[in-house]
Each structure stands twice: as structure tokens, then as C-alpha cells.
Amino acid sequence: MGMDYKKANIAFFFMVLSTFVIMIYISFWQAFTGKNLSLPINNALCELMILIPSVAVIFYSGEGLLSVIPLKKVKISTALLSVLYVITLFPLVGLVNAISMMFVDNAVASISDQMVEYPMVLMVASIGLFGPFVEEIIFRGVIFQSYRRTGRVLASMILSAVLFGMMHLNFNQFAYGAVMGFMFCLMVEATGSVIPSFIAHAVFNSYEVMTIYFALDSSEEVANAETLADKLPEGVMQALMLIFLLVFSVIFTALAILIVKKMAKIEGRQDYIDNLRFWKKKEEPDIMNMSGGQVEEKKQSLFTVPLVIVMILSISFMIYSAVALQGV
């Protein structure tokens, strides 16, 4: 049988349902025990709810893990460029994050108080390494590669990125998660491996974690210092920040595209990036999956009934959560 877009959608369906189940279980556990589940364990459980359904569906399909997930070695220069690549994405992510925060709260900031209760090394291992490992294996590996076999590479990148953002189950992380998911797919397409995207994802998450700890250490100094932001009206400062981020996003995202093209050239996959076009369809350089699986010749919709159902459930939950938080 093998993996295809239908099985990938079933995997995502059970990922979300499993996550809902574990969230309900944790809520009941906290209500009955009066204790909060530790953040590292909470994170581990959530990642396992992503990993286990996907692996189960792959085994059910009869296909091997390594034939679905592209884990080929890449050159050292490619690995180093993946770090530079994610650095150039910070302005774009910052812009999307700032826009989303005009409507909803910052999801990462909301758990910062819990995070700093644990050693930074533990949280880097949990959020900075384990999370990216699972998410790259599943979303840029299983989901993207299964979609890609339809021959609709660009559509596969977009939908897998949207699902990656949606898996966070809040609008703030959905917004910048989808953007980063797409940019990580570009990297996988350029290199033929999820290793560079894992490196980039790990660098991003680890930086976010360490920033929270370092910000806590310097919070008193910042609070006592008078800044330009204190002198300007809030609306003016917000507008200036958005303009600043927009300008830098354009510049640095252009650099990111150049970097991903360089990675493609290093890995001998320049045609894969050159053949990606938003404005017209072109023939793919080959019709083989990165991991060796055969691509379906007939192009078709990537949506199925289970996917539509679980997307509606996820969006409904995100709306409910956003409204509930606004009411707090």
C-alpha cells in the first residue's frame, strides 16, 4: 500500500484527537490532584501525541519509516547555512508574531513563568531539541513527503505548513508556525533531507527558550530604565515597530531565499527550487519522492473528509480559547 496523502490526513486526524484527549486527561488530573503537571512532561506528552499516531499509520501502510522520512546526510556547509537561514527568518517571524498579537495573546510568553521554574538546560532539551526532532520528522517528513507524492509540491508545502501551525492549537503560534513551516519545507525541498530543517528549528526554539531566561535576569534593569517606548503613545510605537519589522522582513527574507538556493546548489538539487513557481505550473525535475517512494502521476486535491473535520475542530478550539482568554 504505502503512505499517501489520504493516510497522512488520517495521521493528522488522530494527532489532533489524541492531543485533545491528553489535554482533557491532564485537566481532570489537575482538578482531582490539585497539582500541575510539570511543563517538561506536558511537552513530552504533546509531542508523543504527534509521533505515535504518525508512526502507527506508517506501519499500517506497510512502508518503512526511512522510505517516508528523508534523512539523507547533508554537507557540513549545508548544515551551517541552515543556522544562517533561520537567523534571516527572525524578522519575518517577528512581524507575523507582532501582527497576531494585535488580536490574541503571545502563547509562549503565557508559559514563561512556568518555564523558568526549571533549569534552562532541561527546557532547551524539551522545547529546543525534542520538540523540533518530532515535529520535523512528522511534518516535514511524514506529512510533507506523503503529500508530495501527488506531484503537487507547492500545494504540499503550503498545506503541511498550515497543519503544522494548526497543531499548536492557538492563533498566535498558528500564524508564525505556518510561516516557518513553509520556509522549513523550502529547506527540505532544497536539500532532500529533514536534517537541515531540524537544525534550523532547534536553533529557533532554543533561542526562544534562552531569551526568556535572559530576559528574566535583565527585567529589573529594563524596568528601571526610561526608554523611547515610554515617551511615545502606544499606537505610534506599535506602528513604528511594524514598519521596522516589515522593512527588515523583506530584506532578510530575500537573503533567506538566496541561502536556500545556495543549499540546493550544494546538494545538487537546484532544479527542485528553480521549478517551484507560484504563478505557473512547471514539470518537476523528477517524479520520485525524496525518500525513494513513487509519486502519483495524477494531480488531485490534498483534502479528505477526515482532514476537513479535524481542521474545523482545531479552528473551533482556537476560537474558543482566544475568546475565553479575552474574557479572563
N, C-alpha and C positions, 0 to 999 in steps of 0.2 A: 504493500500500500504506500507507505512513505508519508512524510509530512507534506501538507499543502495548506493553502490559506484557510480552508474550512476547519482543519484541525487546529491551526493557530488561533482561530477565533474561539474555538471551544476551550482551548487552554486559557485564553484571556478571560472568558466567561467564568471559569472555575477559579481563576486567580482572584477576581473581584469578589465572587461569592464567598470564597474561603477567607478573604480579608474581612468581609462583613461579619462572618461567623466568629472569627477570632476577636474582633472588636467588641461584639456582644458578650462573648465569654469573659473578656478582660473587665468589661463594665460590671458584670454580675459578680465576678471575683472580688473586685474592689469594693462593691457595695456590701458583700457579705463578710469580708475580712476586715474592712476598714483600712486596708493597706493599698498603696500604689505599687503597681508593677514597675520594676526598675527599667529605666529607659533603654539600656543595652539589651535586656531580654525582650522588651517590647519591639525594638528594632529587628532583633533576630527572628522573632515570630512572624513579623510582617514580611520579611524577606523570604522566609520559608514558605509563606502562603503564595509567593510568586514562583518560587523554584519548584516546589513539589508538584503542583498541577501540570506545569510545563513538561517536566521530566516524565511524569506519568503518561501524558498524551504522546510524547515521543516514543516511549516504549510500546504503547498501544499501537502506534503506527507501524511498528516493526522496523523502524530505521534506527541506526546507531546515532548516539549523541554527536560524535565527531563528524558525521556526514551532514549534520544540520548546522552545527555551530562552527564558523570559520575561525580556527585557532592557529593558523599558519604563522611561523616565525616571521618577524619583520627585521629590517636592518636597524642597527643602533641609531643611525641618523634619523630614521622614521620615528623611532621611539622618542628621541629628543625633540623632534619637531612637533610631536603630539602635545608636549608640555607647552611649547611656544604657542601652538594653535589654541589651546584652551585659554591661555592668558589673553589672547586677542579677542576672545569671546566675552570677556568680563564686561566691557561697556554695553554690549547688546543685551546681555542678561540683566545688567543693572537697569537699563532702560525699560525692558519688559516688566521687571520686578517693580520699578517705581510706578509705572502706569497701572499695574494690577493693584498696588497698594492705595491707589486713589479710591478704590471701591471695596477692597477687602483687606484684612489684616495680614501682616507678614507671618507666615506659618512657622518659619524657622525661629524667628525672634520669640514666638509664643512659647517655645520649649527651651529657650536659652537658660532660664533659671534652673530647670531640671538638669540640663546638660552639665552645668558647671559643678554640680554636686559630685560628679565622678571625675576620676583622673583624665586628663586630656588624652593621654595615650590610649586609654580604653575607648573613648569616644571616637578618636581617629580610626581605630581598628574597626569599630562598629559601623560608623557612618561614612568614614573616608575610604575604607578598604572593602569590608564585607558587602556593604550595600552596592557599590559600583560593580563589584565582581558579579553578583547575582543579576543585577539589572542589565549589564552589558551582555552577559551570557543569554539572557532571556529575550530582551527587547531588540538588541542589535543582532543577536544570534538567532534564536528560535523564531521570533515573530517576523522580523525583517526578512530573514532568509526564506521563510515559508511563503511570505507574500511575494518576494522577488521571483519565485519560480513561475509566477504567472506571466512574467515578461514585462510587467508594469513597474519598472524600477522606481521612477519618481513618485508614483502613487503609493508604492510600498513604503518609501521613505517617509512620506507625509503622514500616512495612516499609522504606521508604527510609532512615529514621534508623538502623534496625538494621543495614542493609547498609553504611551509612556508617561506623558503629562497627566492624563486622566487617572492613572493608577495611584497618584499621590492623594486623590480624593479631596483636594481643596483648590480653589481657583487661583490662589497665589502661586503655588508650586506647579499647577497645571500650565499656567501661562509660560513661565520661563523653562519649565521642564520640557514642554513640547518644542520650544525653540532649540534648546540644547539637544534634544533627541534627534531633531532633523540634522543639526550640524554634526552630531556623532555618526549618524548614518552616512553622511558625506565622507567622513573619515574611513568608515568601514568599506564603502564603495571604492575609495581611492587606494586602500591598502590590501583589501581582500582578507582582513583579519579584525577580530574584535579586541586584540591586544592593545593597539594604539588608543582605541576609544575607552578601554578600561583605564589606561594610564591617565588620559585626559579627565575622565570622570572622577578618578581617585584624587587627582590634584585639585580639582574644583571643590569636591566635598571636604577634603582635608583642610583646604584653605578656609572654607566657610566655618568649620569647627574651630580651628585655631584662632580665627578672627574674633569669635565670640569670647574665648578665654582671654585674649589680649585686650579686647575692648573692656572687659570687666576690670582688669588691672589698672587701666588708664581712665576709668569712668569718673573718678573723683577729680582728677586734674582737668578733664574736659568740662565737668560741671562747673568748676570754679573759674574757667577761662571765658572771657567775653568774646564772642565770635561775630562775624558778619551776619550770620543767620539770626542772631539775637536782635540785630538792628533793623533788619528788613521785615516787611509784612510776610506772613506765611505764604500767601498766594504768589507773591513775587519771587520768593526764594524757591518755591516749588517749580515755577515756570523756568527760572534760570537753570535749575538742576536738570530739568527735562531737555532743555535746549543743549546744554553741555553734553549730556549723555547721548543725545541724538547725533550731534556732530561727531563725537568720538566713536559712536557705534558704526557710522558709515565708514569712517576711516579704517577702524580696526577690523571690521567685518570684511572689508576689501582685502586687507592683509591676510585674514584667515583663509579666504578663497585662494590666494596666491600660495599660501602654505600647503593647503590640501592638494593643490595641483602639483606642487613640488614633491609631496609624499607619493602621489600617484606615479610621477615620473621615476622616482627612486625605486618603487616597487614594480615598475614595468606595467602599470595599469592606467596610463594616461588616457587611453581611449575610453575607459569607463567613465571618467569625469567629463571628457570632451563631448561625449554623446548624451549627456544629461542636458535637456533643453526644456525650459518652461513654456516656450512659445510655439514649439512644433515637435512632432514625433520624428525620431530617427531610429534606424536599426541599431540594436545593441551589438557590441563587438563580438559577443558570442551568446549562445542561449544556454550556457551551463551555469548552474549555481556555483557560488564561490567554493562551497564545500564538496562539490562533485555531483550533486543531485541534478536530475534532468529538469529543465524548465518546460512548463506547459506552453505550447505554441499559441493557443487561443487566448487572447486577452479578454478579461472578464471583470466584473465587479468584485471587489475585495470584501464587500459587506455580505453578511449572512444574518439570519434571524437571531441566533444567539448573541452575535456581536451587537446588533441594534438594541436588543433587550437590555444587555448589560451596560451599554453606553447610556441609555435612558436612566437606568437605575443609578449609575455613577453621577450623572449630571444632577439628578434629583437630590441625591445625597449632598452634593456640593452646594446646591442652592439652599437646602435646609440648614446645613452647617453655617453658611455665610449669614443667613437670616438670624439664626439662633445666636451667633456671636455678636451680631449687631445689637441684639436685644439685651445682651449682658451689660 
